[in-house]
């Protein structure tokens, strides 16, 4: 087994499933993502566990009536069914893609109801004690990437596996003193520390 470790500037790190471009368009990717969550090695199944361990760490403009009134109105159905949507149990909503930032896991959910795309994104902050497992779309016959995402010392970590290749990615802020707002507005101050494992 070979191991290579290096650091590079942050690049958009998206896990893609079914992502719509707008009303009436075809999905670019073959199927939605599947996500499960674990706490202390145990699969979260009960609503009360999700309410206790995940929901307190969720942030979304669709919940902010004061600062984002238009999005608040548009997100009524999303808020009403938020838990079922996040758990992947709502028949009309699906997890289209995810993005990993140093301080959050961004999840984008879509509902192409009535040929109109309703797309709502939320962030799960790195304070959460939960580990998320996401199964990506098949990228070649028989090749389906898998991602394990958790927080470590206040930043997000991804363990990415594709066939016999594995990467461990730590998403970090280069200089926390430079940050004046959330890092998703400051891409130049983020980096990725990568460990690559290969088997010959």
N, C-alpha and C positions, 0 to 999 in steps of 0.2 A: 504494500500500500504506500502511495506517495502522498505527502502533505505539503501544500504551499500556502504561505500566509503573506498577505499584502494589504495595503490600504489604498483606497482611491476615493476621489470625490463622489459624492452621492449622485446617482442617476435614478431616474424614475424607476421604482421597483414595483411593478404591477403584476398581479396574478390574474390572468385573463380567463374568463369563461364566455358567457353570452353577453356581448356588449352591443347595445343598440346605438345608432348614430342619430336617431330622431324618429319622429312619428312615421310609421309605415315602412321603415327600412328593415332590411334583413339583418339578422345577427351576423357579426363577423366570425364568431367562434361557435363551436358546435353545441355546447350545452352549458347550463349554469354551473357554478362552483358548488361543491358540497362542503359544508363546514360543521365540525363538531367541536365541543369544548370540554376540557378536563380540568379538574381541580384535585391536586394531590394524587394524581394518577387515576382518578375516578371520573368516568364519563358523566357530564351533567345532563340529566334527563328531566328532572322535575322543574316546573315553572318557578317554584320558590327558590331553588338553587340559582337559577338564572337571575331572578330578581335580586338576590343577595350578592352574587359574585360578579355579575356582568353589568346589569343595568345601571348601577351607581357610577360606572366609569364611562358611560355613553354620553357623547356630546353631539348635538346636531342643530344646525340653523333652523330646522323644521320644528324644533321645540321652543324657539326663542321668539315669543310673540312681540316683545318690546322692540328688539333691534331688527328683526326680520319678519315684519307683519305679512308680507306677500307669501313668503315661504311657509309661514305658520299656517296660513289659510290653505295653501296647496297641499300641505302635509297632514291634513286632518285624518285621512284614512291610514296613512303610515303610522301616525302616533297611536291611533286606536288599536292597531294590530301589531304594534312594534315587537312585542315579545315573540309572537308566532312567526313574524317575518324573519327576525334574527335567527330563530331556531330552525328555520327552513321548513316550517309546518304550515305556512299559508299557501293555498293552492294557486293564487294569482300572482304572488310576488316571488322573485328569485334573486339570488346573489349573483350579480353579473361580473364584478371584478373587485379586487382588493388591492390596496396600495399600502406599503409599509414605510413609515417615517420614524425618525428617532424616538418620538414621544407618543406615537399612536399607530394603531391599525385602522386604516380607513376602509370601510365597507360600503359598496354602492349597490343598492337594491333597485330593481326595475319592475314595473307593472305595465305592460303594453296593452292595457285594457282599452276597448273601443278604438283600437288602432292609434291611440294617443299614448305616447311614452310618458310615464310618470317615473322619474328617476330621483331617488332620495339617498343621500350619502350621510353616514354617521361615522364618528370616530370613537374607538375604544382606546382610552388612554393607557399609557405604559404603567400606570399604578395598579392595574388589575392583576390579581393573583392567578388568573386563569390562563391555561395553555390552549391555543386554538390549533386545530388540525384542518387544513384545507386540501381537498383533492382537486387538482387542476384539470383542464381539458386535455384529451389525448392529443399529443403533438405529432405522433407518428403511430402506425399500427402497433398496438401493444405497449406503447410508451406513454404512461400517464404520470406526470410529476406530482409529488406530494410535498406539502409544506407544513412545518410545525413552527408556530409563532408564539413567543412568550416574552415577558419583560425580564430584564436583568440589570440591577443597579440603575433603574430609572430610564433605561432605553430598550428599544425593541430588538429582538434577535430572531432570525429565521434560520431554520435548519431545512435545507432544500435537497430533495433526493430525486434524481432522474436516472433510472436504471442503475448503473453501477457508479454513477458520479454523485458525490455529496458535497454540498457547500454549507458552511456555517457563516452567516452574515450578521455582523453587529452594526447597527445603525446608530451613529453618534453625531453630536453637535461638536464642531471643532473648537469653538470658543464661546462658551455659554455667556460670557460677559458682553458679547456683541449682540445678543438676542434682545430685541425690544418687543417682539410678539412671537406667536407660534412659528415654528421653523418651516411649516409648509409655505410660508411666504418668503423664506430666506434660504433658497437652495444652495447658495454659495458657501454657507457656513455649516454644511453637513458633509459627513463622509461615511464610508462603509469599510469596515475591517473584515476582510474575507479570509476564511480558511477553506481550501479546496482539498478534498480527499479523493484520490483515484485508485482504482484497483486494476492491475494489468491482467 
